[in-house]
Amino acid sequence: MWLAPEVVPTLVLQVSATYIVRLLLEGLLIGVIYALMALGLTLIFSVLNIVSFAHGEFYMIGGYVVFLILRNWKGFPGLLAIFAAALVTFVIGAIFERLFLQPMAQGKVDRPNEYAILITFGLSFFLQFFVLGLMGPFPKKAPRFWSLPELDLGFLRMTRTTLFLGRIPLSAGRLFAALIALIALAAMLYFMYRTWTGWALQAVSQDRNAAAVVGINPLNMNTLAFALGGMLAGLAGAVLVTVFSWVPWVGITASAKSFVIIVLGGMGSIPGSLLGGIILGVVESLGTGLFPDPARAQAYRDVFGLIIFALVLLVKPTGLFGREL
Amino acid sequence: MTFRRIYILWGLTGLFLLGLVFYPLIVDLQPYWLLVGFSALFYAILASSWSLLAGYTGQFSFAHMAFMGLGAYTSGILVRDLGWAPWMSTVAGVLLAGVVGMIIGYLCLRLRATYLALFTIAFAEIFRLVVKAEVNFTGGPNGLEMPPYTIPEGVNRVMRAIFPFWDAHQYVPSYYIMALFFFLSLFVMFLLVRSRYGLFFRAVREDEEAAAALGVHVVNTRVLAFVVSSMIAALAGILFHHFIGLIVPDEMQIGRMSLVIAMAVIGGSQNLIGAAIGAIFIHFSLEWLQQIPLPVPVLEQLLFLENWGFNIDLQAGVLRTNAWRMVGFGLLLMLTLRFWQNGLISPIIEWLARKEAVEEVAKRFQAERAMDAVDNVAEITEPVEATNPSETAS
């Protein structure tokens, strides 16, 4: 039978405080990037009222843009490559929204609910195979373009590839990715809460008609929101392409995690997506780190988020901060 | 006998059924095309059962492939661990899928469109990941062996009498069993849809509260849709995989689900037959598009495409499209959704089947009104003798 002994936890987990702290930090690092991506999705939902099933594909494209730039132009500055990825995904998002989502907002589509679900699914299908045709199925990895300065302060040590806090190692690539994600998040929050355009986006998300009355064009805001959402996903992919190996279907898991986060945090809520991202990162990290069977722990990594997801949907679909669908 | 448009539809249906029965002869018993036909029917069953759930009842579930896999894995595990005959495990797999479909149907009752889609995606992914991870139970990423059916000798003899080529290749019996199941499942779903339950499905899709106000048992209707579609999907999956010999967890990934959905949408998500025909048509098209035969001079002009993911085989004189045929398919999906939301095939079927009746009734009504008008005119042009107004009123 399949209930072999290794399923029953026989090992006494050597759980030290250091191990838990390490898991927490790793979870935080990845959680920040999750939060960035989920912010994009929640922005799209708050303004357009649709869940973009193609969000992961923007993430995937962002990564491939950086990979292509770094592979073909050896000395190209990495940050500029990330910026280029953001630009490309922004443009793709804007074009798709104008062509396929505007008609829905303008009432030209027969069954908008069904259309909304299926059209972004169609885009995801199209983009996956498009990139598969261009890049092939073999995994790609972008060369690292950032390394830590050598440093030794006793408690804090840095080699070129790892930062050591005491005995806790943190990968430089992930640190850099999290740092860029934090900067991008800060910029996005500033944009949303302190600029006129950001206020316009929030206005449309709160009440389309009222926003139109005061002179905001909801259709233009739709395009901006979708393009920005895609851009944020592309940014997340752009910073992670040096860390993970990249295939055309890398966006599927990213999409799934984004859904988990926005449902957990509340669809359409910005603080919800940030908090949800951090929570998911930490839960995944703790879950895999403390899983009774180390051999299968990694395989179950994605399951934790999905279980949270299913439970939230059944018990409290509005999530932590959300409003009704 | 006046020519009625519906005769075209009957003729096409007859042609299709003939094609279904004689397909192995049409393709000259080539194993490759037998397999393609077999797979096309598999996808047709999946597409039409999905359209029952999504198009007719409005529940856009992405768990369809998970039910297919659930049935197949159950059947395979029962054969492997409990030594059941494949026929018995097939029944068990279908029943289990029906029960799980019922549970999912109940869980989804409170969930509206997008939330339902998300929840079923979550369920499908959890199922796939667990199956992939539990190597000891399910064989993990390498898959589970599915032993073939043993067809009783009596059946074999009867079949050989009807189809002398029954033993020509192992794919021939599998094709016919799948074709039989295709016909039966479409027939059952068609009857269901034409009955009161079909009306209930569509009522629930359009407006649940209005349906409930009119006495439709919304809960039962929604759950019934889930149960029927999941059982049919499971049976299709079980039959397909017992003949193929192997099932892997990656067949249940969302990419495969999108393919089935795309087929159903292009065929017509609100029409069972449209979805099935669409799936068959698309599956064959994708196979044909794998290699495009072109004259060698043209191919030599197209050699630059090798950098873009194509493959050119000058000796065989073909252009291999690789992933690009799927890109075209994806584009077709998006355009169909945008401009022909009812699909490409089902409007044709509906035009052939339905409009005739409306036009006939309209013609008859107009003819009667014309006859009445003539009477009135006769009364008016002749010298009016009867002054009683009630006589001139019609």
Interface residues (C-beta under 8 A of the other chain):
Chain A: M1 W2 A4 I50 V51 L99 F100 P103 V109 D110 R111 N113 E114 Y115 A116 I117 L118 I119 F121 G122 L123 S124 F125 F126 L127 Q128 F129 F130 L132 G133 L134 M135 G136 W249 I252 A256 F259 V260 V263 R296 A299 Y300 D302 V303 L306 I307 F309 A310 L313 L314 P317 L325
Chain B: A54 G58 F60 D81 L107 R110 L111 R112 A113 T114 Y115 A117 L118 F119 I121 A122 F123 E125 I126 L129 V130 K132 A133 E134 N136 F137 Q253 I254 G255 S258 L259 I261 A262 V265 S269 W308 G309 N322 A323 W324 M326 V327 F329 G330 L331 L333 M334 L337 R338 Q341 N342
